[in-house]
Amino acid sequence: MQPKAVARTRTKSDTVALRAAVMGLLALALVALQAVMAQAKPESLAPLAEQISPSVVNITTSTLVEGRTGPRGIVPEGSPFEDFFREFQDRNRGDEDGAPAPRRSSALGSGFVISEDGYVVTNNHVIEGADEITIEFFSGQELEATVIGTDPNTDIALLKVEADGPLPFVSFGDSDNARVGDWVIAMGNPLGQGFSVSAGIVSARNRALSGTYDDYIQTDAAINRGNSGGPLFNMDGDVIGVNTAILSPNGGSIGIGFSMAANVVTRVVDQLQEFGETRRGWLGVRIQDVTDDVADAIGLEAATGALITDVPEGPARDAGLQTGDVIVSFDGVDVEDTRGLVRQVGNSPVGAVVQVTVLREGETQTIPVTLGRREDADGAAAPEEEEPEAEAEAESSELLGLTLTALTDDMREELGVADDMNGLVVTDVEADSEAAEKGLIAGDVITEAGQQPVASISELTRSVEAAREAGRKSLLLLVRRGGDPRFVALTLGDE
């Protein structure tokens, strides 16, 4: 009996020890969890706010605008209120000739100092058209600013102030390291309140709004009117974005704000500081994304790359790129889609020789291209067609849900296309066809099928047969509407 009693005593001791160990582990886990939470979200943001506040500025702009002609048109002629408004208008006339007096319009925004010698970053729309720009610092000091340069494409402006001594400034961080869920601070001059701080997290990355070079960080930190041009900080006090826009049905913050990523801003600021303007690389092609049906039509395994729809006069044409080429790599970097390619080209230096890899007729080719300057290309001439004129056919034919006929001189004049353009005019589209679903309409001109020129019904028929023989499910058509080209892939269906 005694051994059994001893055994029971040891079991109780073990149980007590086990409970103590478990409690100890739970206590350690709780301490570790508290440490992690403290690291993720500090008890107070006051030390960080105190550190970065001196570099954030309020911006007030003043613009002289033409005076209005008064309330003409507000009341109908003969109204009993007409005399009242005429008297009001007479009181506001600026000179003896009755011309309205000019008036000053003011606007508010935010910005931040990026160097001790007084360079200030803000949004272009904050200072656009202003003839007076006043910078107010956290200390209350006010200085007049001059514009060094602006970039409407990214809505960034670089200003300069002259101070008696070095100014407090902040540095840009690597916005690519910002993760969804990271804590951020927005600072600025919301609704004219001045030097206001709001906190939130990174809600999303790589947002595009409407610009070619957009790369926005989305945040739920409160951003309102007047915050424009202000900085978005990470917890290290580095600027990872410039607060630019909000999504709001009522004009106020609903927790969806957008900051232009710092890695975009730094390139723009460096060029504005060096040249007073931007100098972006220019490839000289018109492109569209590769969809699944387009990928099938040209034999791509995946819907990636950028499909060239037109090659106007410029670097790409000089280098030998062609309509229908799919750009799969640019300067050694794989091309996922058109947006990524546009940004990469724009970030490349003017005059650089880059290797562009394209897929052409099932084979890849690497072509060196010397980049031009995007800003010089805005007035580039329209491309010239070099295809020989083919003899037009008078008859029409139905194919792929389309009624088609070859271009004639009368049609060229009616549609406003180039005299030397050849192709097939869409005269009708079946309402329930795939062509209608993909937006083809009467008046569209098909100039290529299967990446080969077509100027007759027989050439289109041969392209259809060739695609079927190659096992393709779709046929790629180059469609031009009003001079604008795009590729459309139509399912071939059964013979």
C-alpha positions in Angstrom: 0.0 0.0 0.0 2.9 2.4 0.8 4.3 2.5 -2.7 0.9 3.4 -4.1 0.6 6.3 -1.8 4.1 7.6 -2.7 3.1 7.3 -6.4 0.0 9.4 -5.8 2.0 12.1 -4.0 4.5 12.3 -6.9 1.7 12.7 -9.4 0.3 15.7 -7.5 3.7 17.3 -7.4 4.1 16.9 -11.1 0.7 18.4 -11.7 1.6 21.5 -9.6 4.9 21.9 -11.4 3.2 21.5 -14.8 0.7 24.2 -13.9 3.4 26.5 -12.7 5.3 25.9 -16.0 2.2 26.6 -18.1 1.5 29.8 -16.1 5.1 30.9 -16.6 4.9 30.3 -20.3 1.6 32.2 -20.5 3.2 35.1 -18.7 6.2 35.2 -21.0 3.9 35.0 -24.0 1.8 37.9 -22.7 5.0 40.0 -22.2 6.2 39.1 -25.7 2.7 40.1 -27.1 2.8 43.4 -25.3 6.3 44.1 -26.7 5.1 43.3 -30.2 2.1 45.5 -29.9 4.2 48.3 -28.5 6.5 48.0 -31.4 3.7 47.9 -33.9 1.9 50.9 -32.4 3.8 53.2 -30.1 2.0 54.5 -27.0 2.3 58.1 -28.4 3.2 59.6 -31.7 4.2 62.9 -30.0 8.0 62.4 -30.1 7.8 61.6 -33.8 5.5 64.6 -34.5 7.8 66.9 -32.5 10.8 65.7 -34.6 9.3 66.2 -38.0 6.9 69.2 -37.5 9.6 71.9 -38.0 10.2 70.7 -41.6 6.5 70.8 -42.6 5.1 74.1 -44.0 1.9 75.8 -44.8 1.6 77.3 -48.2 -0.5 80.3 -49.1 -0.8 81.4 -52.7 -2.2 84.6 -54.2 -3.3 85.0 -57.8 -4.5 88.2 -59.5 -7.6 87.3 -61.6 -9.7 89.4 -63.9 -12.8 91.0 -62.3 -16.2 89.6 -63.2 -18.6 91.6 -65.2 -21.1 91.6 -62.5 -24.4 89.7 -62.1 -25.4 90.0 -65.7 -27.7 87.2 -66.6 -28.7 86.5 -63.0 -32.1 88.1 -63.4 -34.2 88.4 -66.5 -34.5 91.6 -68.4 -37.4 93.7 -67.0 -37.3 92.0 -63.6 -38.2 94.2 -60.6 -34.7 93.2 -59.2 -32.9 94.5 -62.3 -32.3 98.0 -60.8 -31.0 96.5 -57.6 -28.4 94.4 -59.4 -27.4 97.2 -61.7 -26.7 99.4 -58.7 -24.7 96.5 -57.2 -22.8 96.2 -60.4 -22.0 99.9 -60.6 -20.5 99.9 -57.1 -18.1 97.2 -58.2 -16.9 98.7 -61.4 -13.1 99.2 -61.4 -12.6 102.2 -63.7 -14.4 104.9 -65.7 -14.8 102.7 -68.7 -16.9 100.3 -66.6 -14.3 97.5 -66.7 -14.5 95.3 -63.7 -11.7 95.6 -61.2 -9.2 92.7 -60.9 -9.3 90.8 -57.7 -6.9 88.6 -55.7 -7.7 84.9 -55.2 -6.0 83.0 -52.4 -5.5 79.3 -51.9 -4.0 77.1 -49.2 -1.8 74.0 -49.3 1.0 72.2 -47.6 4.6 71.3 -48.3 7.8 70.2 -46.7 11.5 71.2 -46.7 13.9 68.7 -48.2 17.2 70.6 -47.7 18.8 73.0 -45.3 19.2 75.5 -48.1 15.5 75.9 -48.6 14.1 73.6 -51.2 10.4 72.8 -50.6 8.2 70.1 -52.2 4.5 70.5 -52.8 1.8 69.7 -55.3 1.7 71.5 -58.7 -2.0 72.2 -58.3 -1.3 74.1 -55.0 0.9 76.7 -56.7 -0.3 76.6 -60.3 -1.0 80.0 -61.7 0.1 81.8 -58.5 2.0 85.0 -58.7 2.8 85.1 -54.9 3.7 82.1 -52.8 4.2 82.5 -49.0 5.7 79.7 -46.9 4.8 79.6 -43.2 7.0 77.5 -41.0 6.1 75.8 -37.7 7.9 78.5 -35.8 5.7 81.2 -37.4 8.3 82.6 -39.7 7.1 83.5 -43.2 9.2 83.6 -46.4 8.4 84.3 -50.0 9.1 81.3 -52.3 10.0 81.1 -56.0 9.1 78.2 -58.3 12.1 76.1 -59.5 10.1 73.7 -61.6 6.8 71.8 -61.9 5.7 68.5 -63.3 1.9 68.3 -64.0 2.2 64.6 -64.9 2.9 63.7 -61.2 1.5 66.9 -59.8 4.8 67.8 -58.1 6.3 71.2 -57.7 9.7 72.3 -56.3 10.0 75.7 -54.6 12.9 77.6 -53.1 13.1 80.0 -50.1 16.0 82.1 -48.9 16.5 81.9 -45.2 19.1 83.5 -42.9 20.3 80.2 -41.7 20.0 76.4 -42.3 16.4 75.1 -42.2 15.2 71.9 -40.6 14.4 69.3 -43.3 13.3 65.8 -43.8 14.5 63.0 -46.1 12.8 60.7 -48.5 12.4 57.1 -47.6 12.2 54.0 -49.9 8.4 53.9 -50.6 8.8 50.4 -52.1 9.5 49.1 -48.6 6.1 50.4 -47.3 3.8 47.5 -46.6 0.1 47.4 -46.4 -0.7 47.7 -42.7 2.3 49.9 -41.8 1.6 52.9 -39.7 1.9 56.3 -41.3 1.5 60.0 -40.3 0.1 62.7 -42.6 0.9 66.3 -41.8 -0.2 69.6 -43.3 -2.7 72.4 -43.4 -6.2 70.8 -43.7 -9.0 73.2 -44.3 -6.7 76.1 -43.3 -6.3 74.8 -39.7 -2.5 74.7 -40.0 0.0 72.1 -38.8 -2.3 69.3 -38.2 -1.3 65.6 -37.6 -3.3 62.6 -38.5 -2.4 58.9 -38.3 -3.4 55.8 -40.1 -2.0 52.8 -42.0 -1.0 52.1 -45.6 -4.3 50.8 -47.0 -3.0 49.8 -50.5 -0.1 50.1 -52.8 0.5 50.9 -56.5 -2.8 52.7 -57.0 -3.4 54.4 -60.3 -5.8 57.3 -60.7 -5.6 59.0 -64.1 -2.0 59.8 -64.8 0.5 58.0 -66.9 3.1 57.8 -64.2 0.8 57.3 -61.2 2.0 55.2 -58.3 -0.1 56.1 -55.3 0.0 54.9 -51.7 -3.5 54.7 -50.4 -4.0 55.5 -46.7 -6.8 56.0 -44.2 -4.9 58.7 -42.4 -7.2 61.8 -42.6 -6.4 63.9 -45.6 -8.6 66.9 -46.4 -8.5 70.0 -48.6 -5.3 71.9 -47.7 -3.4 68.7 -47.0 -2.3 68.7 -50.7 1.4 68.8 -51.0 2.1 67.7 -47.5 4.2 64.7 -46.5 3.2 61.2 -45.6 5.7 59.8 -43.0 6.6 56.3 -41.9 7.5 55.6 -38.3 11.2 56.4 -38.9 10.3 60.0 -39.9 11.1 59.5 -43.6 8.8 60.8 -46.3 7.3 58.0 -48.3 4.6 59.9 -50.1 3.3 63.4 -51.0 -0.4 63.8 -50.2 -2.2 64.6 -53.4 -5.8 63.5 -53.6 -8.8 62.1 -51.8 -11.8 60.0 -52.8 -14.8 61.6 -51.3 -18.5 62.1 -52.1 -18.7 65.1 -49.9 -15.3 66.8 -50.2 -14.1 65.6 -46.8 -12.0 62.7 -45.7 -13.8 59.3 -45.6 -10.5 57.4 -45.1 -9.5 57.0 -48.7 -6.5 59.3 -49.4 -3.7 59.0 -52.0 -0.1 60.0 -51.7 2.3 59.9 -54.7 5.0 57.4 -53.8 8.3 58.9 -52.8 10.3 56.8 -55.3 8.4 58.6 -58.1 8.7 62.0 -56.4 12.5 61.8 -55.8 13.2 61.3 -59.5 11.0 64.3 -60.4 12.6 66.5 -57.7 16.1 65.6 -58.8 15.4 66.6 -62.4 13.6 69.8 -61.4 16.5 70.7 -59.1 19.0 70.0 -61.9 17.2 71.2 -65.0 14.2 73.1 -63.9 12.1 70.6 -65.8 11.6 66.9 -66.3 13.5 64.8 -68.8 11.8 61.4 -69.2 12.8 58.7 -71.6 10.7 58.1 -74.7 10.4 54.9 -76.6 7.9 56.1 -79.3 5.3 53.4 -79.5 1.6 53.1 -78.8 0.7 50.0 -76.8 -2.1 48.0 -75.2 -2.2 45.2 -72.6 -2.1 41.6 -73.8 -5.4 39.9 -72.8 -6.0 36.2 -72.7 -7.6 36.0 -76.1 -4.9 38.2 -77.7 -2.3 35.9 -76.1 -3.9 32.9 -77.7 -4.2 34.6 -81.0 -0.4 35.3 -81.2 0.7 32.1 -79.5 1.8 33.5 -76.1 1.7 31.1 -73.1 0.7 33.9 -70.7 -1.1 37.2 -71.0 1.9 39.4 -70.3 3.8 42.1 -72.1 2.9 45.2 -74.1 1.4 44.8 -77.6 2.5 47.6 -80.0 -0.4 49.0 -81.9 1.4 51.8 -83.7 5.0 53.0 -84.3 5.1 56.7 -85.2 8.2 58.5 -86.2 10.6 58.2 -83.3 13.2 56.1 -81.6 11.3 52.8 -81.9 10.7 53.2 -85.6 14.4 54.1 -86.1 15.4 51.0 -84.2 13.1 48.7 -86.2 10.2 48.0 -83.8 7.0 47.1 -85.6 3.3 47.2 -85.1 2.2 43.8 -83.7 5.4 43.2 -81.8 4.9 42.3 -78.2 7.5 43.9 -75.8 8.3 41.2 -73.3 11.4 42.8 -71.8 12.8 46.3 -71.5 16.4 47.0 -70.4 16.6 43.5 -68.8 13.3 43.8 -66.8 10.3 41.6 -67.7 7.3 43.6 -68.9 4.1 42.6 -67.1 1.8 45.2 -68.6 1.6 48.6 -70.3 1.5 50.6 -67.1 4.8 49.0 -65.9 6.5 49.6 -69.2 5.4 53.3 -69.4 6.8 53.9 -65.9 10.0 52.1 -66.7 10.6 54.0 -69.9 9.8 57.3 -68.3 12.3 56.6 -65.5 15.1 55.8 -68.0 17.6 58.5 -68.9 17.2 60.4 -72.2 19.8 59.2 -74.8 20.3 55.8 -73.1 20.7 52.8 -75.3 18.4 50.0 -73.9 17.8 46.5 -75.1 14.2 45.8 -76.0 13.1 42.2 -76.4 10.0 41.6 -78.5 8.0 38.6 -79.7 7.6 38.8 -83.5 5.9 36.1 -85.5 6.5 33.5 -82.8 10.2 34.3 -82.3 12.0 36.6 -79.8 14.3 39.4 -80.9 16.4 41.8 -78.9 16.7 45.2 -80.4 18.8 48.1 -79.1 16.9 51.4 -79.0 18.3 54.8 -78.2 15.6 56.6 -76.1 14.4 60.1 -77.0 12.8 62.6 -74.7 9.2 62.4 -73.8 8.7 66.1 -73.5 10.0 66.7 -77.0 7.6 64.1 -78.4 4.3 65.8 -77.5 4.2 67.5 -81.0 5.5 64.5 -82.9 4.0 64.1 -86.4 1.5 61.3 -87.1 3.0 58.1 -88.5 3.1 57.6 -92.3 1.8 54.4 -93.7 4.3 52.7 -96.0 2.2 49.8 -97.3 1.6 49.8 -101.1 -1.9 50.7 -102.2 -3.9 47.6 -103.1 -6.6 47.5 -105.7 -9.9 47.9 -103.8 -12.7 45.4 -104.1 -16.3 46.7 -104.5 -18.0 43.6 -103.0 -18.7 43.1 -99.3 -18.5 39.9 -97.3 -19.6 38.7 -93.9 -17.0 37.2 -91.6 -16.5 36.9 -87.8 -19.8 38.7 -87.3 -18.7 41.6 -89.4 -19.8 42.9 -92.8 -16.7 44.1 -94.5 -15.7 45.9 -97.7 -12.3 47.1 -99.0 -11.5 50.8 -98.6 -12.2 53.0 -101.6 -11.2 56.6 -102.2 -14.7 57.8 -101.4 -14.7 55.8 -98.1 -11.3 57.3 -97.2 -12.6 60.8 -97.7 -15.8 60.0 -95.7 -14.0 58.3 -92.8 -11.2 60.9 -92.8 -8.4 58.4 -93.0 -5.1 58.8 -94.9 -5.2 58.5 -98.7 -2.6 55.8 -98.7 -4.3 53.6 -95.9 -5.4 50.2 -97.0 -7.7 47.8 -95.2 -11.3 46.6 -94.8 -14.1 48.8 -93.6 -16.7 47.5 -91.2 -20.0 48.4 -92.6 -22.2 46.4 -90.2 -21.8 44.3 -87.0 -24.1 41.5 -85.9 -25.7 42.7 -82.6 -25.2 39.4 -80.8 -21.7 38.7 -82.0 -18.4 38.7 -80.2 -17.3 41.6 -82.4 -20.1 43.7 -81.0 -19.3 42.7 -77.4 -15.7 43.9 -78.0 -16.8 47.3 -79.2 -16.4 47.1 -83.0 -18.7 49.4 -84.9 -19.5 50.5 -88.4 -16.7 52.7 -89.7 -13.9 50.8 -88.1 -11.0 49.9 -90.4 -9.2 46.6 -90.2 -5.6 47.0 -91.5 -4.1 43.8 -90.2 -5.2 40.2 -89.5 -2.9 37.7 -87.8 -0.2 40.4 -87.8 -0.3 40.6 -91.6 -1.6 43.5 -93.7 -5.0 43.0 -95.2 -6.5 45.0 -98.0 -9.0 42.6 -99.4 -11.5 40.0 -98.3 -9.4 37.2 -99.8 -6.4 38.3 -97.7 -8.5 38.2 -94.6 -9.9 34.8 -95.5 -6.3 33.5 -95.9 -5.4 34.9 -92.5 -8.4 33.0 -90.9 -7.4 29.8 -92.6 -3.7 30.2 -91.6 -4.8 30.7 -87.9 -6.9 27.6 -87.9 -4.1 25.5 -89.5 -1.8 26.8 -86.7 -4.3 25.6 -84.1 -5.2 29.1 -83.0 -8.6 29.7 -81.3 -8.6 33.4 -82.1 -7.5 35.8 -84.8 -5.8 39.1 -83.9 -7.1 42.1 -85.8 -5.6 45.6 -85.9 -8.5 48.0 -85.9 -8.3 51.7 -86.5 -10.9 54.2 -85.5 -10.4 57.9 -86.2 -6.7 57.1 -86.6 -6.4 55.5 -83.2 -5.2 51.8 -83.5 -6.0 48.9 -81.1 -5.8 45.1 -81.4 -8.9 43.0 -81.0 -8.9 39.2 -80.9 -12.0 37.4 -82.3 -12.8 33.8 -81.7 -12.6 31.8 -84.9 -15.2 29.2 -84.1 -15.9 26.1 -86.2 -15.3 26.1 -89.9 
